[in-house]
Amino acid sequence: QVQLVESGGGLVQPGGSLRLSCAASGSIFSIYGMEWHRQAPGKQREMVAHVSSGGSTNYADSVKGRFTISRDNAKNTVYLQMDRLKPEDTAVYFCNADTVTIARSRALYWGLGTQVTVSS
């Protein structure tokens, strides 16, 4: 079993910053790509940012230049630094990890999400 736990969400004013963390634990052999997604009320979940095992990144157009994804492979943790936040960034943020377990099975695991609210 693999578990992902997000942290770092909260309430922030427009223009402010937050840093999200997502730690993976359990029967992990290796992790390929890791991602952050978000889902706003009444909207579909969307991919925000992706980081490969080698550190290559890509972002949704809506967050380019404001958000930065990074990872610490030794800690099986992915981060999302969010700067210049806007009210439209308000959503539940989820992480996922494309994981190979110790039993050599491969699956995409998700965390339960953390709420980010951008409001004055």
Backbone as numpy.savetxt, mean C-alpha at the origin, in Angstrom:
# Nx Ny Nz CAx CAy CAz Cx Cy Cz
0.26 -19.79 5.91 -0.58 -18.59 5.91 0.29 -17.34 5.91
-0.21 -16.31 5.24 0.48 -15.03 5.18 -0.51 -13.95 5.62
-0.04 -13.04 6.45 -0.88 -11.94 6.91 -0.21 -10.61 6.54
-1.06 -9.66 6.13 -0.59 -8.31 5.85 -1.34 -7.36 6.76
-0.61 -6.48 7.42 -1.23 -5.53 8.35 -0.78 -4.12 7.98
-1.77 -3.28 7.64 -1.49 -1.88 7.32 -1.56 -1.02 8.58
-0.82 0.08 8.56 -0.88 1.05 9.65 -0.51 2.43 9.11
-0.82 3.45 9.90 -0.41 4.80 9.53 -1.51 5.69 9.00
-2.70 5.16 8.83 -3.80 5.99 8.35 -4.26 6.97 9.42
-5.15 7.88 9.00 -5.68 8.85 9.95 -6.30 10.03 9.25
-6.53 11.07 10.03 -7.13 12.31 9.54 -6.03 13.34 9.34
-6.01 13.97 8.17 -5.00 14.97 7.87 -5.64 16.10 7.08
-5.10 17.29 7.23 -5.63 18.44 6.49 -5.12 18.42 5.05
-5.87 19.03 4.14 -5.37 19.16 2.76 -3.99 19.80 2.73
-3.12 19.23 1.89 -1.74 19.69 1.81 -0.80 18.98 2.75
-1.35 18.20 3.66 -0.53 17.49 4.64 0.04 16.19 4.11
0.70 15.46 5.00 1.38 14.21 4.64 1.01 13.09 5.61
1.08 11.88 5.08 0.95 10.66 5.89 1.88 9.61 5.31
2.32 8.71 6.16 3.13 7.58 5.71 2.45 6.29 6.14
2.06 5.49 5.17 1.45 4.19 5.44 2.52 3.10 5.42
2.30 2.11 6.27 3.17 0.94 6.30 2.32 -0.31 6.16
2.91 -1.35 5.59 2.23 -2.64 5.46 3.27 -3.72 5.68
3.10 -4.47 6.75 4.05 -5.52 7.10 3.46 -6.88 6.80
4.20 -7.70 6.07 3.78 -9.06 5.77 4.49 -10.02 6.72
3.75 -11.02 7.18 4.33 -12.01 8.09 3.72 -13.37 7.82
4.35 -14.40 8.38 3.84 -15.76 8.22 4.81 -16.63 7.45
4.28 -17.58 6.69 5.08 -18.58 5.99 5.58 -18.05 4.64
6.43 -17.04 4.71 6.89 -16.37 3.50 8.24 -16.92 3.06
8.30 -17.31 1.77 9.56 -17.68 1.17 10.14 -16.48 0.43
9.32 -15.86 -0.40 9.75 -14.66 -1.10 8.52 -13.85 -1.52
8.75 -12.56 -1.77 7.68 -11.68 -2.22 8.10 -11.01 -3.51
7.25 -11.10 -4.51 7.49 -10.40 -5.76 6.98 -8.97 -5.63
6.02 -8.58 -6.45 5.51 -7.22 -6.40 4.67 -6.95 -5.16
4.70 -5.70 -4.75 3.84 -5.23 -3.65 3.14 -3.97 -4.14
1.92 -3.80 -3.71 1.11 -2.68 -4.23 0.30 -2.04 -3.11
-0.11 -0.80 -3.38 -1.12 -0.12 -2.61 -2.31 0.16 -3.54
-3.49 -0.12 -3.03 -4.75 0.19 -3.71 -5.58 1.03 -2.75
-6.59 1.66 -3.29 -7.51 2.41 -2.43 -8.93 2.29 -2.96
-9.86 2.47 -2.03 -11.28 2.43 -2.40 -12.02 3.53 -1.65
-12.55 4.45 -2.41 -13.35 5.53 -1.83 -14.81 5.10 -1.78
-15.61 5.71 -0.91 -17.03 5.35 -0.82 -17.72 5.46 -2.16
-18.43 4.39 -2.54 -19.18 4.40 -3.78 -18.35 4.24 -5.03
-17.06 3.98 -4.88 -16.19 3.84 -6.06 -15.51 2.48 -6.06
-15.01 2.12 -7.23 -14.27 0.85 -7.34 -12.87 1.00 -6.75
-12.33 -0.12 -6.31 -10.95 -0.11 -5.83 -10.03 0.18 -7.01
-9.00 1.00 -6.76 -8.05 1.35 -7.81 -6.62 1.17 -7.32
-5.74 0.81 -8.25 -4.33 0.67 -7.91 -3.71 2.06 -7.78
-2.97 2.27 -6.73 -2.31 3.55 -6.48 -0.84 3.50 -6.86
-0.16 2.44 -6.43 1.28 2.35 -6.68 1.73 0.91 -6.60
2.80 0.61 -7.36 3.35 -0.74 -7.43 4.87 -0.65 -7.27
5.45 -1.59 -6.55 6.90 -1.70 -6.48 7.29 -3.15 -6.69
8.23 -3.39 -7.59 8.68 -4.74 -7.87 9.69 -5.18 -6.81
10.06 -6.44 -6.87 11.05 -6.95 -5.93 12.39 -6.25 -6.11
12.64 -5.77 -7.32 13.88 -5.07 -7.60 13.85 -3.58 -7.35
12.65 -3.08 -6.99 12.53 -1.67 -6.65 11.96 -0.78 -7.74
11.61 -1.34 -8.88 10.97 -0.54 -9.93 9.58 -0.15 -9.48
9.17 1.07 -9.81 7.89 1.57 -9.34 7.04 2.09 -10.48
5.72 2.08 -10.27 4.82 2.82 -11.14 3.63 3.27 -10.33
2.99 4.33 -10.82 1.95 5.03 -10.06 0.73 5.33 -10.92
-0.40 5.45 -10.26 -1.58 5.99 -10.92 -1.32 7.46 -11.26
-1.87 7.92 -12.38 -1.65 9.30 -12.79 -2.09 10.30 -11.70
-3.12 9.94 -10.97 -3.69 10.86 -9.98 -2.76 11.12 -8.80
-1.74 10.26 -8.60 -0.86 10.44 -7.44 0.60 10.68 -7.82
0.90 10.64 -9.11 2.29 10.84 -9.55 2.81 12.19 -9.07
4.02 12.17 -8.54 4.64 13.39 -8.05 4.25 13.74 -6.62
3.28 13.05 -6.06 2.84 13.32 -4.68 3.07 12.12 -3.76
2.93 10.91 -4.29 3.07 9.70 -3.49 4.37 8.98 -3.89
4.98 8.32 -2.91 6.18 7.53 -3.16 6.06 6.18 -2.49
6.19 5.12 -3.28 6.15 3.76 -2.73 7.57 3.26 -2.56
7.82 2.53 -1.49 9.13 1.93 -1.25 8.93 0.64 -0.47
9.98 -0.15 -0.36 9.87 -1.41 0.37 11.19 -1.73 1.05
11.07 -2.48 2.14 12.22 -3.01 2.87 12.10 -4.52 2.79
12.89 -5.13 1.92 12.76 -6.57 1.71 13.15 -7.38 2.95
14.06 -6.87 3.73 14.48 -7.58 4.94 13.35 -7.65 5.96
12.46 -6.65 5.91 11.35 -6.60 6.86 10.02 -7.02 6.22
10.05 -7.39 4.94 8.80 -7.74 4.22 7.75 -6.64 4.38
8.18 -5.42 4.24 7.32 -4.27 4.48 7.34 -3.33 3.29
6.16 -2.81 2.97 6.02 -1.80 1.92 5.46 -0.53 2.54
5.92 0.60 2.02 5.52 1.90 2.55 4.88 2.74 1.45
4.06 3.68 1.86 3.51 4.66 0.93 3.61 6.03 1.60
4.52 6.85 1.10 4.64 8.22 1.57 3.71 9.08 0.74
2.77 9.73 1.41 1.75 10.52 0.72 1.93 11.99 1.11
2.28 12.80 0.15 2.48 14.24 0.37 1.46 15.04 -0.42
1.30 16.29 -0.01 0.36 17.22 -0.70 -1.01 16.54 -0.89
-1.50 15.99 0.18 -2.76 15.24 0.13 -3.94 16.15 -0.22
-4.89 15.57 -0.93 -6.09 16.27 -1.38 -7.32 15.57 -0.81
-8.44 16.26 -0.70 -9.66 15.61 -0.22 -10.03 14.38 -1.06
-9.74 14.40 -2.33 -10.07 13.26 -3.18 -9.18 12.04 -2.94
-8.16 12.18 -2.10 -7.36 11.03 -1.69 -8.02 10.25 -0.55
-9.11 10.77 -0.02 -9.81 10.09 1.06 -10.31 8.73 0.60
-9.94 7.69 1.32 -10.29 6.32 0.93 -9.76 5.36 1.99
-10.17 4.11 1.86 -9.51 3.03 2.60 -8.37 2.53 1.71
-7.19 2.47 2.29 -5.99 2.06 1.55 -5.63 0.63 1.94
-5.44 -0.19 0.90 -5.12 -1.61 1.07 -3.76 -1.90 0.45
-3.02 -2.80 1.07 -1.79 -3.27 0.43 -1.99 -4.72 -0.01
-1.19 -5.13 -0.98 -1.14 -6.54 -1.35 0.29 -6.95 -1.62
0.51 -8.26 -1.61 1.84 -8.81 -1.84 1.72 -10.10 -2.63
2.43 -10.17 -3.74 2.49 -11.37 -4.58 3.55 -12.29 -3.96
3.09 -13.32 -3.24 3.94 -14.04 -2.29 4.09 -15.51 -2.65
5.30 -16.00 -2.50 5.56 -17.44 -2.55 5.76 -17.90 -1.12
4.99 -18.91 -0.71 5.10 -19.39 0.66 6.22 -20.42 0.79
6.47 -20.80 2.03 7.49 -21.81 2.30 7.14 -23.12 1.61
5.85 -23.38 1.44 5.40 -24.58 0.74 5.47 -24.42 -0.77
6.00 -23.28 -1.23 6.22 -23.00 -2.64 4.92 -22.78 -3.43
3.87 -22.41 -2.72 2.66 -21.99 -3.42 2.70 -20.48 -3.56
2.08 -19.97 -4.62 2.13 -18.54 -4.90 0.72 -17.98 -4.94
0.52 -16.88 -4.26 -0.80 -16.24 -4.22 -0.65 -14.77 -3.92
-1.73 -14.03 -4.18 -1.78 -12.61 -3.88 -2.53 -12.43 -2.56
-1.86 -11.87 -1.58 -2.45 -11.66 -0.27 -2.76 -10.18 -0.08
-3.84 -9.91 0.67 -4.29 -8.55 0.91 -4.38 -8.26 2.41
-4.13 -7.01 2.75 -4.41 -6.56 4.09 -5.86 -6.14 4.23
-6.26 -5.75 5.45 -7.65 -5.37 5.72 -7.93 -3.90 5.49
-6.87 -3.12 5.30 -7.05 -1.72 4.97 -6.88 -0.78 6.14
-6.54 0.47 5.80 -6.44 1.54 6.79 -7.09 2.79 6.20
-7.86 3.49 7.03 -8.61 4.65 6.56 -7.73 5.88 6.49
-7.80 6.58 5.37 -7.15 7.88 5.22 -8.23 8.91 4.90
-8.31 9.93 5.72 -9.30 10.99 5.52 -8.58 12.33 5.40
-8.82 13.03 4.31 -8.20 14.33 4.08 -9.31 15.38 4.13
-9.29 16.16 5.18 -10.37 17.13 5.40 -9.89 18.24 6.31
-10.44 19.43 6.09 -10.14 20.55 6.98 -11.20 20.67 8.07
